[in-house]
Amino acid sequence: MDSFCASNDDRIEPVASDPTLSSEDGLVVVAMSGGVDSSVTAALLKKTGHNVVGITLQLYDHGVAVGRKGSCCAGDDIHDARRVADQLKIPHYVLDYESRFREQVIDDFADSYLRGETPIPCVRCNQTVKFNDLLKTAQDLDAVALATGHYVQRIEGPAGPELHRGVDPTRDQSYFLFATTREQLEYLRFPLGALDKDGTRALASQYGLSVADKPDSQDICFVPGGKYADVIEKLRPGAADPGEIVDLNGRVLGRHDGIIHYTVGQRRGLGVSTGDPLYVVRVDPETRQVVVGPREALQVNRIRVRDVNWLGIGTGPQAGQEVDVKVRSTRPPVAARLYPLGESSGIDVELLTGEEGVAPGQACVFYDGMRVLGGGWIEAAEAA
């Protein structure tokens, strides 16, 4: 018996995927990673009468991923996505995007570390492979929308669709979607934005989905065991060339085995000691020096942000516009003012209370309450 059709679905009221998306509109493509979130997304859309097609992307060597817990888009996850599609009785396709993923995400990840940055490959994946390449594939299929299992909300505003944080602050993924453009937002749908994780798993159990108890994805999908330095060394021989660990005055405190092992704000694993706690203050790729200092040296008040994607009113912020910003996915928003840099796509961000551990390569995302106003990539930071 089809467990999806046989489930008692009166216990939980399905959340509407989007008030502007009618079940009569046409085909909806769901990005199915093999996890519980994207599986419930497909189930919700099917249950509310949509014509659904599931697409799973094979993004990296599936042989490495077979049997790994916490991975996505490879190995057992493709099998899990196919099983869910069979339960839902929807068409399912696997597309080999491995070369695209390598070029647009993995290579960028390695090169970012060589520049002394701390990259966010999940943002790059959403920005390129998923919301560019996969979105175009969905449009080629004449689908009316591409739906994903992200915990964010797409809300119709007076000037068009807006991107908002998910209602559950512990699951909100808006930080990772700041680069979503207005044009992409027109086409995207996020059915889980009004749910928390417990609600999603309850729906998965209610619908009898085979992945109801599957663990969440963890760490970086293409980095086995979380050993990202091993991946970088394999891709970029010489990336782990040794160098000096110095204090703020340039005094040599010790040696390191490659700048790729360090990020701003790091305290553990430095291999040097002065009697007081030390933190990585900056990483210099030119000299291969890791600069360390006391915690107060991490405090910054200004951030230079490049490649800004703006989702607020107009074509960009007004000089001095007050917003809240997040400088890491796990940090709470802090008050700031934005100052556009002329004709460039850059913005100077003035932090009103200061922030610690601001690392180049991370994202600085702008908020107005629940609404995402956009964001950009952190290029540099300094104290006032």
Short mmCIF file of the C-alpha atoms (twelve columns), coordinates in Angstrom:
data_MODEL
# 
_entry.id   MODEL 
# 
loop_
_atom_site.group_PDB 
_atom_site.id 
_atom_site.type_symbol 
_atom_site.label_atom_id 
_atom_site.label_alt_id 
_atom_site.label_comp_id 
_atom_site.label_asym_id 
_atom_site.label_seq_id 
_atom_site.Cartn_x 
_atom_site.Cartn_y 
_atom_site.Cartn_z 
_atom_site.pdbx_PDB_model_num 
ATOM 1   C CA . MET A 1   0.000  0.000  0.000   1 
ATOM 2   C CA . ASP A 2   1.240  3.508  -0.773  1 
ATOM 3   C CA . SER A 3   2.127  4.869  2.661   1 
ATOM 4   C CA . PHE A 4   1.816  8.452  1.419   1 
ATOM 5   C CA . CYS A 5   -1.769 7.995  0.292   1 
ATOM 6   C CA . ALA A 6   -2.669 5.813  3.268   1 
ATOM 7   C CA . SER A 7   -1.487 8.213  5.975   1 
ATOM 8   C CA . ASN A 8   -3.928 10.020 8.237   1 
ATOM 9   C CA . ASP A 9   -3.212 13.538 7.059   1 
ATOM 10  C CA . ASP A 10  -5.913 15.221 9.164   1 
ATOM 11  C CA . ARG A 11  -3.610 15.413 12.175  1 
ATOM 12  C CA . ILE A 12  -1.447 18.252 10.829  1 
ATOM 13  C CA . GLU A 13  -2.670 21.016 8.587   1 
ATOM 14  C CA . PRO A 14  -0.359 21.274 5.546   1 
ATOM 15  C CA . VAL A 15  1.238  24.684 5.101   1 
ATOM 16  C CA . ALA A 16  0.398  26.413 1.819   1 
ATOM 17  C CA . SER A 17  3.487  26.622 -0.346  1 
ATOM 18  C CA . ASP A 18  2.736  30.155 -1.496  1 
ATOM 19  C CA . PRO A 19  -0.564 32.036 -1.813  1 
ATOM 20  C CA . THR A 20  0.373  33.053 -5.353  1 
ATOM 21  C CA . LEU A 21  1.008  29.454 -6.473  1 
ATOM 22  C CA . SER A 22  -2.192 27.690 -7.464  1 
ATOM 23  C CA . SER A 23  -2.398 23.939 -7.920  1 
ATOM 24  C CA . GLU A 24  -3.824 24.717 -11.337 1 
ATOM 25  C CA . ASP A 25  -0.821 26.781 -12.437 1 
ATOM 26  C CA . GLY A 26  1.172  23.883 -13.831 1 
ATOM 27  C CA . LEU A 27  4.317  21.900 -13.135 1 
ATOM 28  C CA . VAL A 28  6.439  22.566 -10.028 1 
ATOM 29  C CA . VAL A 29  9.998  21.230 -9.793  1 
ATOM 30  C CA . VAL A 30  11.230 20.282 -6.322  1 
ATOM 31  C CA . ALA A 31  14.956 20.128 -5.578  1 
ATOM 32  C CA . MET A 32  15.200 16.812 -3.700  1 
ATOM 33  C CA . SER A 33  18.485 16.267 -1.842  1 
ATOM 34  C CA . GLY A 34  17.378 13.031 -0.194  1 
ATOM 35  C CA . GLY A 35  16.847 14.663 3.205   1 
ATOM 36  C CA . VAL A 36  13.698 15.107 5.244   1 
ATOM 37  C CA . ASP A 37  13.230 18.810 4.417   1 
ATOM 38  C CA . SER A 38  13.145 18.514 0.636   1 
ATOM 39  C CA . SER A 39  11.124 15.295 0.887   1 
ATOM 40  C CA . VAL A 40  8.429  17.016 2.960   1 
ATOM 41  C CA . THR A 41  8.496  19.912 0.487   1 
ATOM 42  C CA . ALA A 42  7.633  17.526 -2.331  1 
ATOM 43  C CA . ALA A 43  4.965  15.829 -0.206  1 
ATOM 44  C CA . LEU A 44  3.317  19.128 0.767   1 
ATOM 45  C CA . LEU A 45  3.102  20.262 -2.841  1 
ATOM 46  C CA . LYS A 46  1.771  16.911 -4.026  1 
ATOM 47  C CA . LYS A 47  -0.731 16.815 -1.160  1 
ATOM 48  C CA . THR A 48  -2.058 20.273 -2.016  1 
ATOM 49  C CA . GLY A 49  -2.757 19.218 -5.595  1 
ATOM 50  C CA . HIS A 50  0.317  20.369 -7.496  1 
ATOM 51  C CA . ASN A 51  1.852  18.565 -10.452 1 
ATOM 52  C CA . VAL A 52  5.294  17.796 -9.002  1 
ATOM 53  C CA . VAL A 53  8.569  16.583 -10.505 1 
ATOM 54  C CA . GLY A 54  11.545 15.845 -8.246  1 
ATOM 55  C CA . ILE A 55  15.094 16.547 -9.381  1 
ATOM 56  C CA . THR A 56  18.170 15.405 -7.480  1 
ATOM 57  C CA . LEU A 57  21.599 16.764 -8.306  1 
ATOM 58  C CA . GLN A 58  24.648 14.519 -8.102  1 
ATOM 59  C CA . LEU A 59  27.228 17.066 -7.053  1 
ATOM 60  C CA . TYR A 60  30.354 15.133 -6.122  1 
ATOM 61  C CA . ASP A 61  31.919 11.665 -6.176  1 
ATOM 62  C CA . HIS A 62  29.132 9.385  -5.024  1 
ATOM 63  C CA . GLY A 63  31.626 6.652  -4.201  1 
ATOM 64  C CA . VAL A 64  33.070 8.766  -1.390  1 
ATOM 65  C CA . ALA A 65  29.621 9.501  0.014   1 
ATOM 66  C CA . VAL A 66  28.090 6.017  0.116   1 
ATOM 67  C CA . GLY A 67  27.279 5.128  3.708   1 
ATOM 68  C CA . ARG A 68  28.212 8.579  5.045   1 
ATOM 69  C CA . LYS A 69  25.797 10.176 7.469   1 
ATOM 70  C CA . GLY A 70  25.179 13.868 7.134   1 
ATOM 71  C CA . SER A 71  25.962 14.163 3.433   1 
ATOM 72  C CA . CYS A 72  23.686 15.294 0.629   1 
ATOM 73  C CA . CYS A 73  23.345 15.092 -3.141  1 
ATOM 74  C CA . ALA A 74  25.392 11.898 -3.555  1 
ATOM 75  C CA . GLY A 75  25.445 8.188  -2.768  1 
ATOM 76  C CA . ASP A 76  22.680 6.989  -0.464  1 
ATOM 77  C CA . ASP A 77  20.978 10.377 -0.601  1 
ATOM 78  C CA . ILE A 78  20.130 9.917  -4.264  1 
ATOM 79  C CA . HIS A 79  18.635 6.541  -3.398  1 
ATOM 80  C CA . ASP A 80  16.605 8.111  -0.562  1 
ATOM 81  C CA . ALA A 81  15.253 10.827 -2.867  1 
ATOM 82  C CA . ARG A 82  14.230 8.213  -5.424  1 
ATOM 83  C CA . ARG A 83  12.428 6.144  -2.761  1 
ATOM 84  C CA . VAL A 84  10.469 9.185  -1.573  1 
ATOM 85  C CA . ALA A 85  9.516  10.076 -5.147  1 
ATOM 86  C CA . ASP A 86  8.268  6.521  -5.635  1 
ATOM 87  C CA . GLN A 87  6.171  6.825  -2.462  1 
ATOM 88  C CA . LEU A 88  4.693  10.092 -3.672  1 
ATOM 89  C CA . LYS A 89  4.202  8.690  -7.183  1 
ATOM 90  C CA . ILE A 90  5.971  11.626 -8.798  1 
ATOM 91  C CA . PRO A 91  8.550  11.575 -11.607 1 
ATOM 92  C CA . HIS A 92  12.142 11.785 -10.389 1 
ATOM 93  C CA . TYR A 93  15.314 12.610 -12.277 1 
ATOM 94  C CA . VAL A 94  18.991 12.652 -11.283 1 
ATOM 95  C CA . LEU A 95  21.151 15.222 -13.044 1 
ATOM 96  C CA . ASP A 96  24.934 14.973 -13.062 1 
ATOM 97  C CA . TYR A 97  26.131 18.438 -12.050 1 
ATOM 98  C CA . GLU A 98  29.453 17.182 -10.704 1 
ATOM 99  C CA . SER A 99  31.637 19.186 -13.095 1 
ATOM 100 C CA . ARG A 100 29.634 22.366 -12.514 1 
ATOM 101 C CA . PHE A 101 29.800 21.883 -8.761  1 
ATOM 102 C CA . ARG A 102 33.544 21.327 -8.935  1 
ATOM 103 C CA . GLU A 103 34.128 24.491 -10.961 1 
ATOM 104 C CA . GLN A 104 31.671 26.813 -9.226  1 
ATOM 105 C CA . VAL A 105 31.813 25.634 -5.610  1 
ATOM 106 C CA . ILE A 106 34.711 23.319 -4.754  1 
ATOM 107 C CA . ASP A 107 37.377 25.221 -6.714  1 
ATOM 108 C CA . ASP A 108 36.129 28.517 -5.291  1 
ATOM 109 C CA . PHE A 109 36.242 26.981 -1.794  1 
ATOM 110 C CA . ALA A 110 39.904 26.000 -2.197  1 
ATOM 111 C CA . ASP A 111 40.974 29.298 -3.770  1 
ATOM 112 C CA . SER A 112 39.201 31.279 -1.031  1 
ATOM 113 C CA . TYR A 113 41.295 29.589 1.647   1 
ATOM 114 C CA . LEU A 114 44.450 30.339 -0.334  1 
ATOM 115 C CA . ARG A 115 43.443 34.029 -0.202  1 
ATOM 116 C CA . GLY A 116 43.319 33.843 3.589   1 
ATOM 117 C CA . GLU A 117 39.520 33.826 3.627   1 
ATOM 118 C CA . THR A 118 36.944 31.627 5.301   1 
ATOM 119 C CA . PRO A 119 34.466 30.611 2.565   1 
ATOM 120 C CA . ILE A 120 30.830 29.524 2.782   1 
ATOM 121 C CA . PRO A 121 30.348 26.860 0.080   1 
ATOM 122 C CA . CYS A 122 26.631 26.473 0.878   1 
ATOM 123 C CA . VAL A 123 26.019 30.067 -0.251  1 
ATOM 124 C CA . ARG A 124 28.008 29.496 -3.454  1 
ATOM 125 C CA . CYS A 125 26.058 26.311 -4.140  1 
ATOM 126 C CA . ASN A 126 22.728 28.128 -3.767  1 
ATOM 127 C CA . GLN A 127 24.027 31.082 -5.776  1 
ATOM 128 C CA . THR A 128 25.309 29.041 -8.706  1 
ATOM 129 C CA . VAL A 129 24.349 25.387 -9.095  1 
ATOM 130 C CA . LYS A 130 20.920 25.422 -7.444  1 
ATOM 131 C CA . PHE A 131 19.446 28.867 -8.107  1 
ATOM 132 C CA . ASN A 132 21.136 29.363 -11.453 1 
ATOM 133 C CA . ASP A 133 21.741 26.051 -13.236 1 
ATOM 134 C CA . LEU A 134 18.903 24.034 -11.677 1 
ATOM 135 C CA . LEU A 135 16.524 26.968 -11.934 1 
ATOM 136 C CA . LYS A 136 17.214 27.212 -15.671 1 
ATOM 137 C CA . THR A 137 16.602 23.471 -16.002 1 
ATOM 138 C CA . ALA A 138 13.237 23.882 -14.283 1 
ATOM 139 C CA . GLN A 139 12.354 26.699 -16.671 1 
ATOM 140 C CA . ASP A 140 13.388 24.540 -19.631 1 
ATOM 141 C CA . LEU A 141 10.831 21.996 -18.384 1 
ATOM 142 C CA . ASP A 142 8.191  24.780 -18.505 1 
ATOM 143 C CA . ALA A 143 7.740  24.547 -14.726 1 
ATOM 144 C CA . VAL A 144 6.003  27.483 -13.067 1 
ATOM 145 C CA . ALA A 145 8.240  27.341 -9.995  1 
ATOM 146 C CA . LEU A 146 11.246 25.702 -8.344  1 
ATOM 147 C CA . ALA A 147 10.619 24.713 -4.709  1 
ATOM 148 C CA . THR A 148 13.261 23.898 -2.095  1 
ATOM 149 C CA . GLY A 149 13.297 22.786 1.526   1 
ATOM 150 C CA . HIS A 150 14.985 25.913 2.899   1 
ATOM 151 C CA . TYR A 151 13.638 27.447 6.098   1 
ATOM 152 C CA . VAL A 152 12.939 30.913 4.709   1 
ATOM 153 C CA . GLN A 153 9.772  32.704 3.646   1 
ATOM 154 C CA . ARG A 154 8.820  34.264 0.346   1 
ATOM 155 C CA . ILE A 155 6.225  36.946 1.035   1 
ATOM 156 C CA . GLU A 156 4.430  39.088 -1.525  1 
ATOM 157 C CA . GLY A 157 5.149  42.749 -0.808  1 
ATOM 158 C CA . PRO A 158 3.868  45.950 -2.433  1 
ATOM 159 C CA . ALA A 159 6.795  45.927 -4.894  1 
ATOM 160 C CA . GLY A 160 6.940  42.176 -5.482  1 
ATOM 161 C CA . PRO A 161 8.122  39.093 -3.608  1 
ATOM 162 C CA . GLU A 162 10.311 39.630 -0.551  1 
ATOM 163 C CA . LEU A 163 12.691 37.236 1.191   1 
ATOM 164 C CA . HIS A 164 12.004 36.848 4.923   1 
ATOM 165 C CA . ARG A 165 13.572 34.842 7.697   1 
ATOM 166 C CA . GLY A 166 12.035 31.493 8.635   1 
ATOM 167 C CA . VAL A 167 9.647  31.707 11.584  1 
ATOM 168 C CA . ASP A 168 11.809 29.342 13.642  1 
ATOM 169 C CA . PRO A 169 14.989 31.296 14.506  1 
ATOM 170 C CA . THR A 170 16.871 28.065 15.275  1 
ATOM 171 C CA . ARG A 171 16.299 26.793 11.713  1 
ATOM 172 C CA . ASP A 172 16.288 30.051 9.744   1 
ATOM 173 C CA . GLN A 173 18.517 29.730 6.649   1 
ATOM 174 C CA . SER A 174 18.183 33.251 5.261   1 
ATOM 175 C CA . TYR A 175 21.883 33.971 5.880   1 
ATOM 176 C CA . PHE A 176 22.732 31.356 3.240   1 
ATOM 177 C CA . LEU A 177 20.298 32.789 0.685   1 
ATOM 178 C CA . PHE A 178 21.283 36.473 0.725   1 
ATOM 179 C CA . ALA A 179 22.573 36.219 -2.862  1 
ATOM 180 C CA . THR A 180 19.153 35.229 -4.223  1 
ATOM 181 C CA . THR A 181 18.225 37.819 -6.846  1 
ATOM 182 C CA . ARG A 182 14.840 39.467 -7.365  1 
ATOM 183 C CA . GLU A 183 14.392 37.522 -10.605 1 
ATOM 184 C CA . GLN A 184 15.145 34.210 -8.900  1 
ATOM 185 C CA . LEU A 185 12.815 35.056 -6.020  1 
ATOM 186 C CA . GLU A 186 9.972  35.494 -8.486  1 
ATOM 187 C CA . TYR A 187 10.366 31.848 -9.473  1 
ATOM 188 C CA . LEU A 188 11.304 30.210 -6.153  1 
ATOM 189 C CA . ARG A 189 9.014  28.757 -3.473  1 
ATOM 190 C CA . PHE A 190 9.862  27.754 0.124   1 
ATOM 191 C CA . PRO A 191 7.031  25.695 1.629   1 
ATOM 192 C CA . LEU A 192 8.779  25.074 4.977   1 
ATOM 193 C CA . GLY A 193 9.352  28.698 5.962   1 
ATOM 194 C CA . ALA A 194 6.435  28.737 8.427   1 
ATOM 195 C CA . LEU A 195 7.428  25.433 10.089  1 
ATOM 196 C CA . ASP A 196 9.959  24.393 12.693  1 
ATOM 197 C CA . LYS A 197 11.969 21.191 12.396  1 
ATOM 198 C CA . ASP A 198 9.675  19.242 14.724  1 
ATOM 199 C CA . GLY A 199 6.727  20.182 12.540  1 
ATOM 200 C CA . THR A 200 8.570  19.070 9.425   1 
ATOM 201 C CA . ARG A 201 9.477  15.701 10.930  1 
ATOM 202 C CA . ALA A 202 5.903  15.267 12.158  1 
ATOM 203 C CA . LEU A 203 4.664  15.763 8.602   1 
ATOM 204 C CA . ALA A 204 7.249  13.309 7.308   1 
ATOM 205 C CA . SER A 205 6.019  10.708 9.795   1 
ATOM 206 C CA . GLN A 206 2.396  11.489 9.066   1 
ATOM 207 C CA . TYR A 207 2.972  11.013 5.356   1 
ATOM 208 C CA . GLY A 208 4.907  7.811  5.989   1 
ATOM 209 C CA . LEU A 209 8.046  9.059  4.258   1 
ATOM 210 C CA . SER A 210 11.025 6.709  4.450   1 
ATOM 211 C CA . VAL A 211 13.355 9.555  5.522   1 
ATOM 212 C CA . ALA A 212 11.269 10.737 8.479   1 
ATOM 213 C CA . ASP A 213 14.012 9.884  10.988  1 
ATOM 214 C CA . LYS A 214 17.013 10.608 8.769   1 
ATOM 215 C CA . PRO A 215 19.670 12.799 10.472  1 
ATOM 216 C CA . ASP A 216 20.188 16.333 9.220   1 
ATOM 217 C CA . SER A 217 23.068 17.162 6.893   1 
ATOM 218 C CA . GLN A 218 26.166 18.246 8.783   1 
ATOM 219 C CA . ASP A 219 29.357 20.118 7.952   1 
ATOM 220 C CA . ILE A 220 30.370 20.572 4.311   1 
ATOM 221 C CA . CYS A 221 28.879 17.933 2.016   1 
ATOM 222 C CA . PHE A 222 31.987 17.317 -0.102  1 
ATOM 223 C CA . VAL A 223 34.446 17.181 2.831   1 
ATOM 224 C CA . PRO A 224 34.624 13.628 4.252   1 
ATOM 225 C CA . GLY A 225 34.965 13.670 8.037   1 
ATOM 226 C CA . GLY A 226 35.133 17.462 8.112   1 
ATOM 227 C CA . LYS A 227 38.803 17.426 7.075   1 
ATOM 228 C CA . TYR A 228 38.600 20.394 4.716   1 
ATOM 229 C CA . ALA A 229 42.379 20.986 4.717   1 
ATOM 230 C CA . ASP A 230 42.903 17.550 3.137   1 
ATOM 231 C CA . VAL A 231 40.540 18.502 0.305   1 
ATOM 232 C CA . ILE A 232 42.322 21.809 -0.283  1 
ATOM 233 C CA . GLU A 233 45.783 20.210 -0.330  1 
ATOM 234 C CA . LYS A 234 44.595 17.651 -2.866  1 
ATOM 235 C CA . LEU A 235 43.118 20.341 -5.115  1 
ATOM 236 C CA . ARG A 236 45.880 22.904 -4.638  1 
ATOM 237 C CA . PRO A 237 49.282 21.277 -3.995  1 
ATOM 238 C CA . GLY A 238 51.433 23.585 -1.904  1 
ATOM 239 C CA . ALA A 239 48.443 25.084 -0.110  1 
ATOM 240 C CA . ALA A 240 49.841 23.884 3.209   1 
ATOM 241 C CA . ASP A 241 53.231 25.561 2.855   1 
ATOM 242 C CA . PRO A 242 54.511 26.489 6.334   1 
ATOM 243 C CA . GLY A 243 54.899 29.998 7.694   1 
ATOM 244 C CA . GLU A 244 55.199 32.090 10.821  1 
ATOM 245 C CA . ILE A 245 52.791 32.780 13.660  1 
ATOM 246 C CA . VAL A 246 53.420 36.348 14.850  1 
ATOM 247 C CA . ASP A 247 51.946 38.720 17.399  1 
ATOM 248 C CA . LEU A 248 50.493 42.141 16.609  1 
ATOM 249 C CA . ASN A 249 53.978 43.686 16.697  1 
ATOM 250 C CA . GLY A 250 55.389 41.130 14.251  1 
ATOM 251 C CA . ARG A 251 57.298 39.143 16.861  1 
ATOM 252 C CA . VAL A 252 57.605 35.505 15.800  1 
ATOM 253 C CA . LEU A 253 55.914 33.167 18.279  1 
ATOM 254 C CA . GLY A 254 56.088 29.941 16.320  1 
ATOM 255 C CA . ARG A 255 55.504 28.160 13.006  1 
ATOM 256 C CA . HIS A 256 52.420 26.775 11.291  1 
ATOM 257 C CA . ASP A 257 51.773 24.115 8.649   1 
ATOM 258 C CA . GLY A 258 49.698 26.264 6.273   1 
ATOM 259 C CA . ILE A 259 47.352 29.234 6.514   1 
ATOM 260 C CA . ILE A 260 44.491 27.006 5.354   1 
ATOM 261 C CA . HIS A 261 44.314 25.665 8.924   1 
ATOM 262 C CA . TYR A 262 43.413 29.072 10.413  1 
ATOM 263 C CA . THR A 263 40.483 31.468 10.450  1 
ATOM 264 C CA . VAL A 264 39.851 34.812 12.154  1 
ATOM 265 C CA . GLY A 265 38.613 34.346 15.691  1 
ATOM 266 C CA . GLN A 266 40.142 30.880 16.095  1 
ATOM 267 C CA . ARG A 267 41.574 30.133 19.553  1 
ATOM 268 C CA . ARG A 268 42.216 26.398 19.674  1 
ATOM 269 C CA . GLY A 269 44.997 24.585 17.883  1 
ATOM 270 C CA . LEU A 270 47.316 27.591 17.480  1 
ATOM 271 C CA . GLY A 271 50.346 25.760 18.828  1 
ATOM 272 C CA . VAL A 272 51.768 28.864 20.560  1 
ATOM 273 C CA . SER A 273 51.320 30.425 23.971  1 
ATOM 274 C CA . THR A 274 52.223 33.653 25.758  1 
ATOM 275 C CA . GLY A 275 50.461 32.906 29.022  1 
ATOM 276 C CA . ASP A 276 47.297 34.741 27.954  1 
ATOM 277 C CA . PRO A 277 44.588 33.466 25.585  1 
ATOM 278 C CA . LEU A 278 45.454 34.146 21.950  1 
ATOM 279 C CA . TYR A 279 43.159 34.405 18.931  1 
ATOM 280 C CA . VAL A 280 43.754 34.590 15.198  1 
ATOM 281 C CA . VAL A 281 43.375 38.273 14.319  1 
ATOM 282 C CA . ARG A 282 44.143 38.012 10.604  1 
ATOM 283 C CA . VAL A 283 45.683 35.739 7.998   1 
ATOM 284 C CA . ASP A 284 48.127 37.189 5.464   1 
ATOM 285 C CA . PRO A 285 48.342 35.043 2.294   1 
ATOM 286 C CA . GLU A 286 51.212 37.113 0.821   1 
ATOM 287 C CA . THR A 287 53.614 36.543 3.708   1 
ATOM 288 C CA . ARG A 288 51.939 33.301 4.861   1 
ATOM 289 C CA . GLN A 289 51.795 34.797 8.352   1 
ATOM 290 C CA . VAL A 290 49.108 34.067 10.909  1 
ATOM 291 C CA . VAL A 291 48.725 37.095 13.187  1 
ATOM 292 C CA . VAL A 292 47.500 36.407 16.720  1 
ATOM 293 C CA . GLY A 293 46.542 38.643 19.609  1 
ATOM 294 C CA . PRO A 294 44.260 39.110 22.620  1 
ATOM 295 C CA . ARG A 295 40.490 38.883 22.301  1 
ATOM 296 C CA . GLU A 296 40.049 42.658 22.290  1 
ATOM 297 C CA . ALA A 297 42.067 42.785 19.056  1 
ATOM 298 C CA . LEU A 298 39.207 40.958 17.325  1 
ATOM 299 C CA . GLN A 299 36.795 43.851 17.896  1 
ATOM 300 C CA . VAL A 300 35.889 45.693 14.669  1 
ATOM 301 C CA . ASN A 301 33.497 48.520 13.895  1 
ATOM 302 C CA . ARG A 302 33.699 48.819 10.112  1 
ATOM 303 C CA . ILE A 303 33.356 46.185 7.424   1 
ATOM 304 C CA . ARG A 304 33.985 46.506 3.697   1 
ATOM 305 C CA . VAL A 305 31.516 44.347 1.743   1 
ATOM 306 C CA . ARG A 306 31.802 43.517 -1.970  1 
ATOM 307 C CA . ASP A 307 29.523 41.984 -4.619  1 
ATOM 308 C CA . VAL A 308 26.389 43.184 -2.849  1 
ATOM 309 C CA . ASN A 309 22.992 41.762 -3.765  1 
ATOM 310 C CA . TRP A 310 20.263 44.235 -2.790  1 
ATOM 311 C CA . LEU A 311 16.678 43.089 -2.150  1 
ATOM 312 C CA . GLY A 312 15.398 46.182 -0.369  1 
ATOM 313 C CA . ILE A 313 13.605 49.237 -1.728  1 
ATOM 314 C CA . GLY A 314 15.225 50.844 -4.762  1 
ATOM 315 C CA . THR A 315 18.507 49.858 -6.341  1 
ATOM 316 C CA . GLY A 316 20.533 50.060 -3.149  1 
ATOM 317 C CA . PRO A 317 20.565 51.396 0.403   1 
ATOM 318 C CA . GLN A 318 20.499 55.058 1.299   1 
ATOM 319 C CA . ALA A 319 23.656 56.455 2.887   1 
ATOM 320 C CA . GLY A 320 23.395 55.910 6.615   1 
ATOM 321 C CA . GLN A 321 20.455 53.511 6.327   1 
ATOM 322 C CA . GLU A 322 19.972 51.683 9.620   1 
ATOM 323 C CA . VAL A 323 19.710 47.894 9.454   1 
ATOM 324 C CA . ASP A 324 20.617 44.808 11.419  1 
ATOM 325 C CA . VAL A 325 23.438 42.656 10.071  1 
ATOM 326 C CA . LYS A 326 24.721 39.124 10.616  1 
ATOM 327 C CA . VAL A 327 28.426 38.478 10.034  1 
ATOM 328 C CA . ARG A 328 28.272 34.715 10.665  1 
ATOM 329 C CA . SER A 329 25.385 32.285 10.374  1 
ATOM 330 C CA . THR A 330 25.539 31.450 14.086  1 
ATOM 331 C CA . ARG A 331 25.776 35.035 15.356  1 
ATOM 332 C CA . PRO A 332 22.741 37.145 16.284  1 
ATOM 333 C CA . PRO A 333 22.013 40.265 14.233  1 
ATOM 334 C CA . VAL A 334 23.592 43.532 15.409  1 
ATOM 335 C CA . ALA A 335 22.681 47.147 14.633  1 
ATOM 336 C CA . ALA A 336 24.546 48.834 11.776  1 
ATOM 337 C CA . ARG A 337 24.464 51.612 9.179   1 
ATOM 338 C CA . LEU A 338 25.141 51.140 5.473   1 
ATOM 339 C CA . TYR A 339 27.176 53.475 3.247   1 
ATOM 340 C CA . PRO A 340 27.258 52.637 -0.498  1 
ATOM 341 C CA . LEU A 341 30.621 53.035 -2.234  1 
ATOM 342 C CA . GLY A 342 29.761 55.137 -5.265  1 
ATOM 343 C CA . GLU A 343 29.370 53.278 -8.547  1 
ATOM 344 C CA . SER A 344 30.830 50.014 -7.250  1 
ATOM 345 C CA . SER A 345 28.808 47.122 -5.851  1 
ATOM 346 C CA . GLY A 346 30.505 47.599 -2.485  1 
ATOM 347 C CA . ILE A 347 29.188 48.910 0.813   1 
ATOM 348 C CA . ASP A 348 30.862 50.132 3.991   1 
ATOM 349 C CA . VAL A 349 29.071 48.743 7.039   1 
ATOM 350 C CA . GLU A 350 29.348 50.685 10.290  1 
ATOM 351 C CA . LEU A 351 28.665 48.451 13.296  1 
ATOM 352 C CA . LEU A 352 27.088 50.468 16.096  1 
ATOM 353 C CA . THR A 353 28.258 48.183 18.896  1 
ATOM 354 C CA . GLY A 354 31.223 46.433 17.305  1 
ATOM 355 C CA . GLU A 355 31.634 42.738 16.560  1 
ATOM 356 C CA . GLU A 356 34.295 40.050 17.037  1 
ATOM 357 C CA . GLY A 357 35.717 37.429 14.712  1 
ATOM 358 C CA . VAL A 358 34.675 39.080 11.434  1 
ATOM 359 C CA . ALA A 359 36.418 37.003 8.772   1 
ATOM 360 C CA . PRO A 360 37.016 37.864 5.098   1 
ATOM 361 C CA . GLY A 361 35.171 35.413 2.870   1 
ATOM 362 C CA . GLN A 362 32.163 35.199 5.162   1 
ATOM 363 C CA . ALA A 363 28.891 36.949 4.352   1 
ATOM 364 C CA . CYS A 364 27.462 40.119 5.844   1 
ATOM 365 C CA . VAL A 365 23.677 39.923 5.516   1 
ATOM 366 C CA . PHE A 366 21.335 42.891 5.984   1 
ATOM 367 C CA . TYR A 367 17.943 42.676 7.719   1 
ATOM 368 C CA . ASP A 368 14.981 44.897 8.457   1 
ATOM 369 C CA . GLY A 369 13.232 42.875 11.142  1 
ATOM 370 C CA . MET A 370 12.264 39.602 9.473   1 
ATOM 371 C CA . ARG A 371 12.923 40.873 5.953   1 
ATOM 372 C CA . VAL A 372 16.213 40.137 4.187   1 
ATOM 373 C CA . LEU A 373 17.495 43.280 2.483   1 
ATOM 374 C CA . GLY A 374 20.415 41.509 0.830   1 
ATOM 375 C CA . GLY A 375 24.073 41.211 1.670   1 
ATOM 376 C CA . GLY A 376 27.571 40.768 0.324   1 
ATOM 377 C CA . TRP A 377 30.943 39.136 0.890   1 
ATOM 378 C CA . ILE A 378 33.208 40.473 3.629   1 
ATOM 379 C CA . GLU A 379 36.390 41.867 2.066   1 
ATOM 380 C CA . ALA A 380 38.003 43.575 5.062   1 
ATOM 381 C CA . ALA A 381 37.251 44.731 8.588   1 
ATOM 382 C CA . GLU A 382 38.842 47.211 10.958  1 
ATOM 383 C CA . ALA A 383 38.427 48.934 14.298  1 
ATOM 384 C CA . ALA A 384 37.066 52.463 14.331  1 
# 
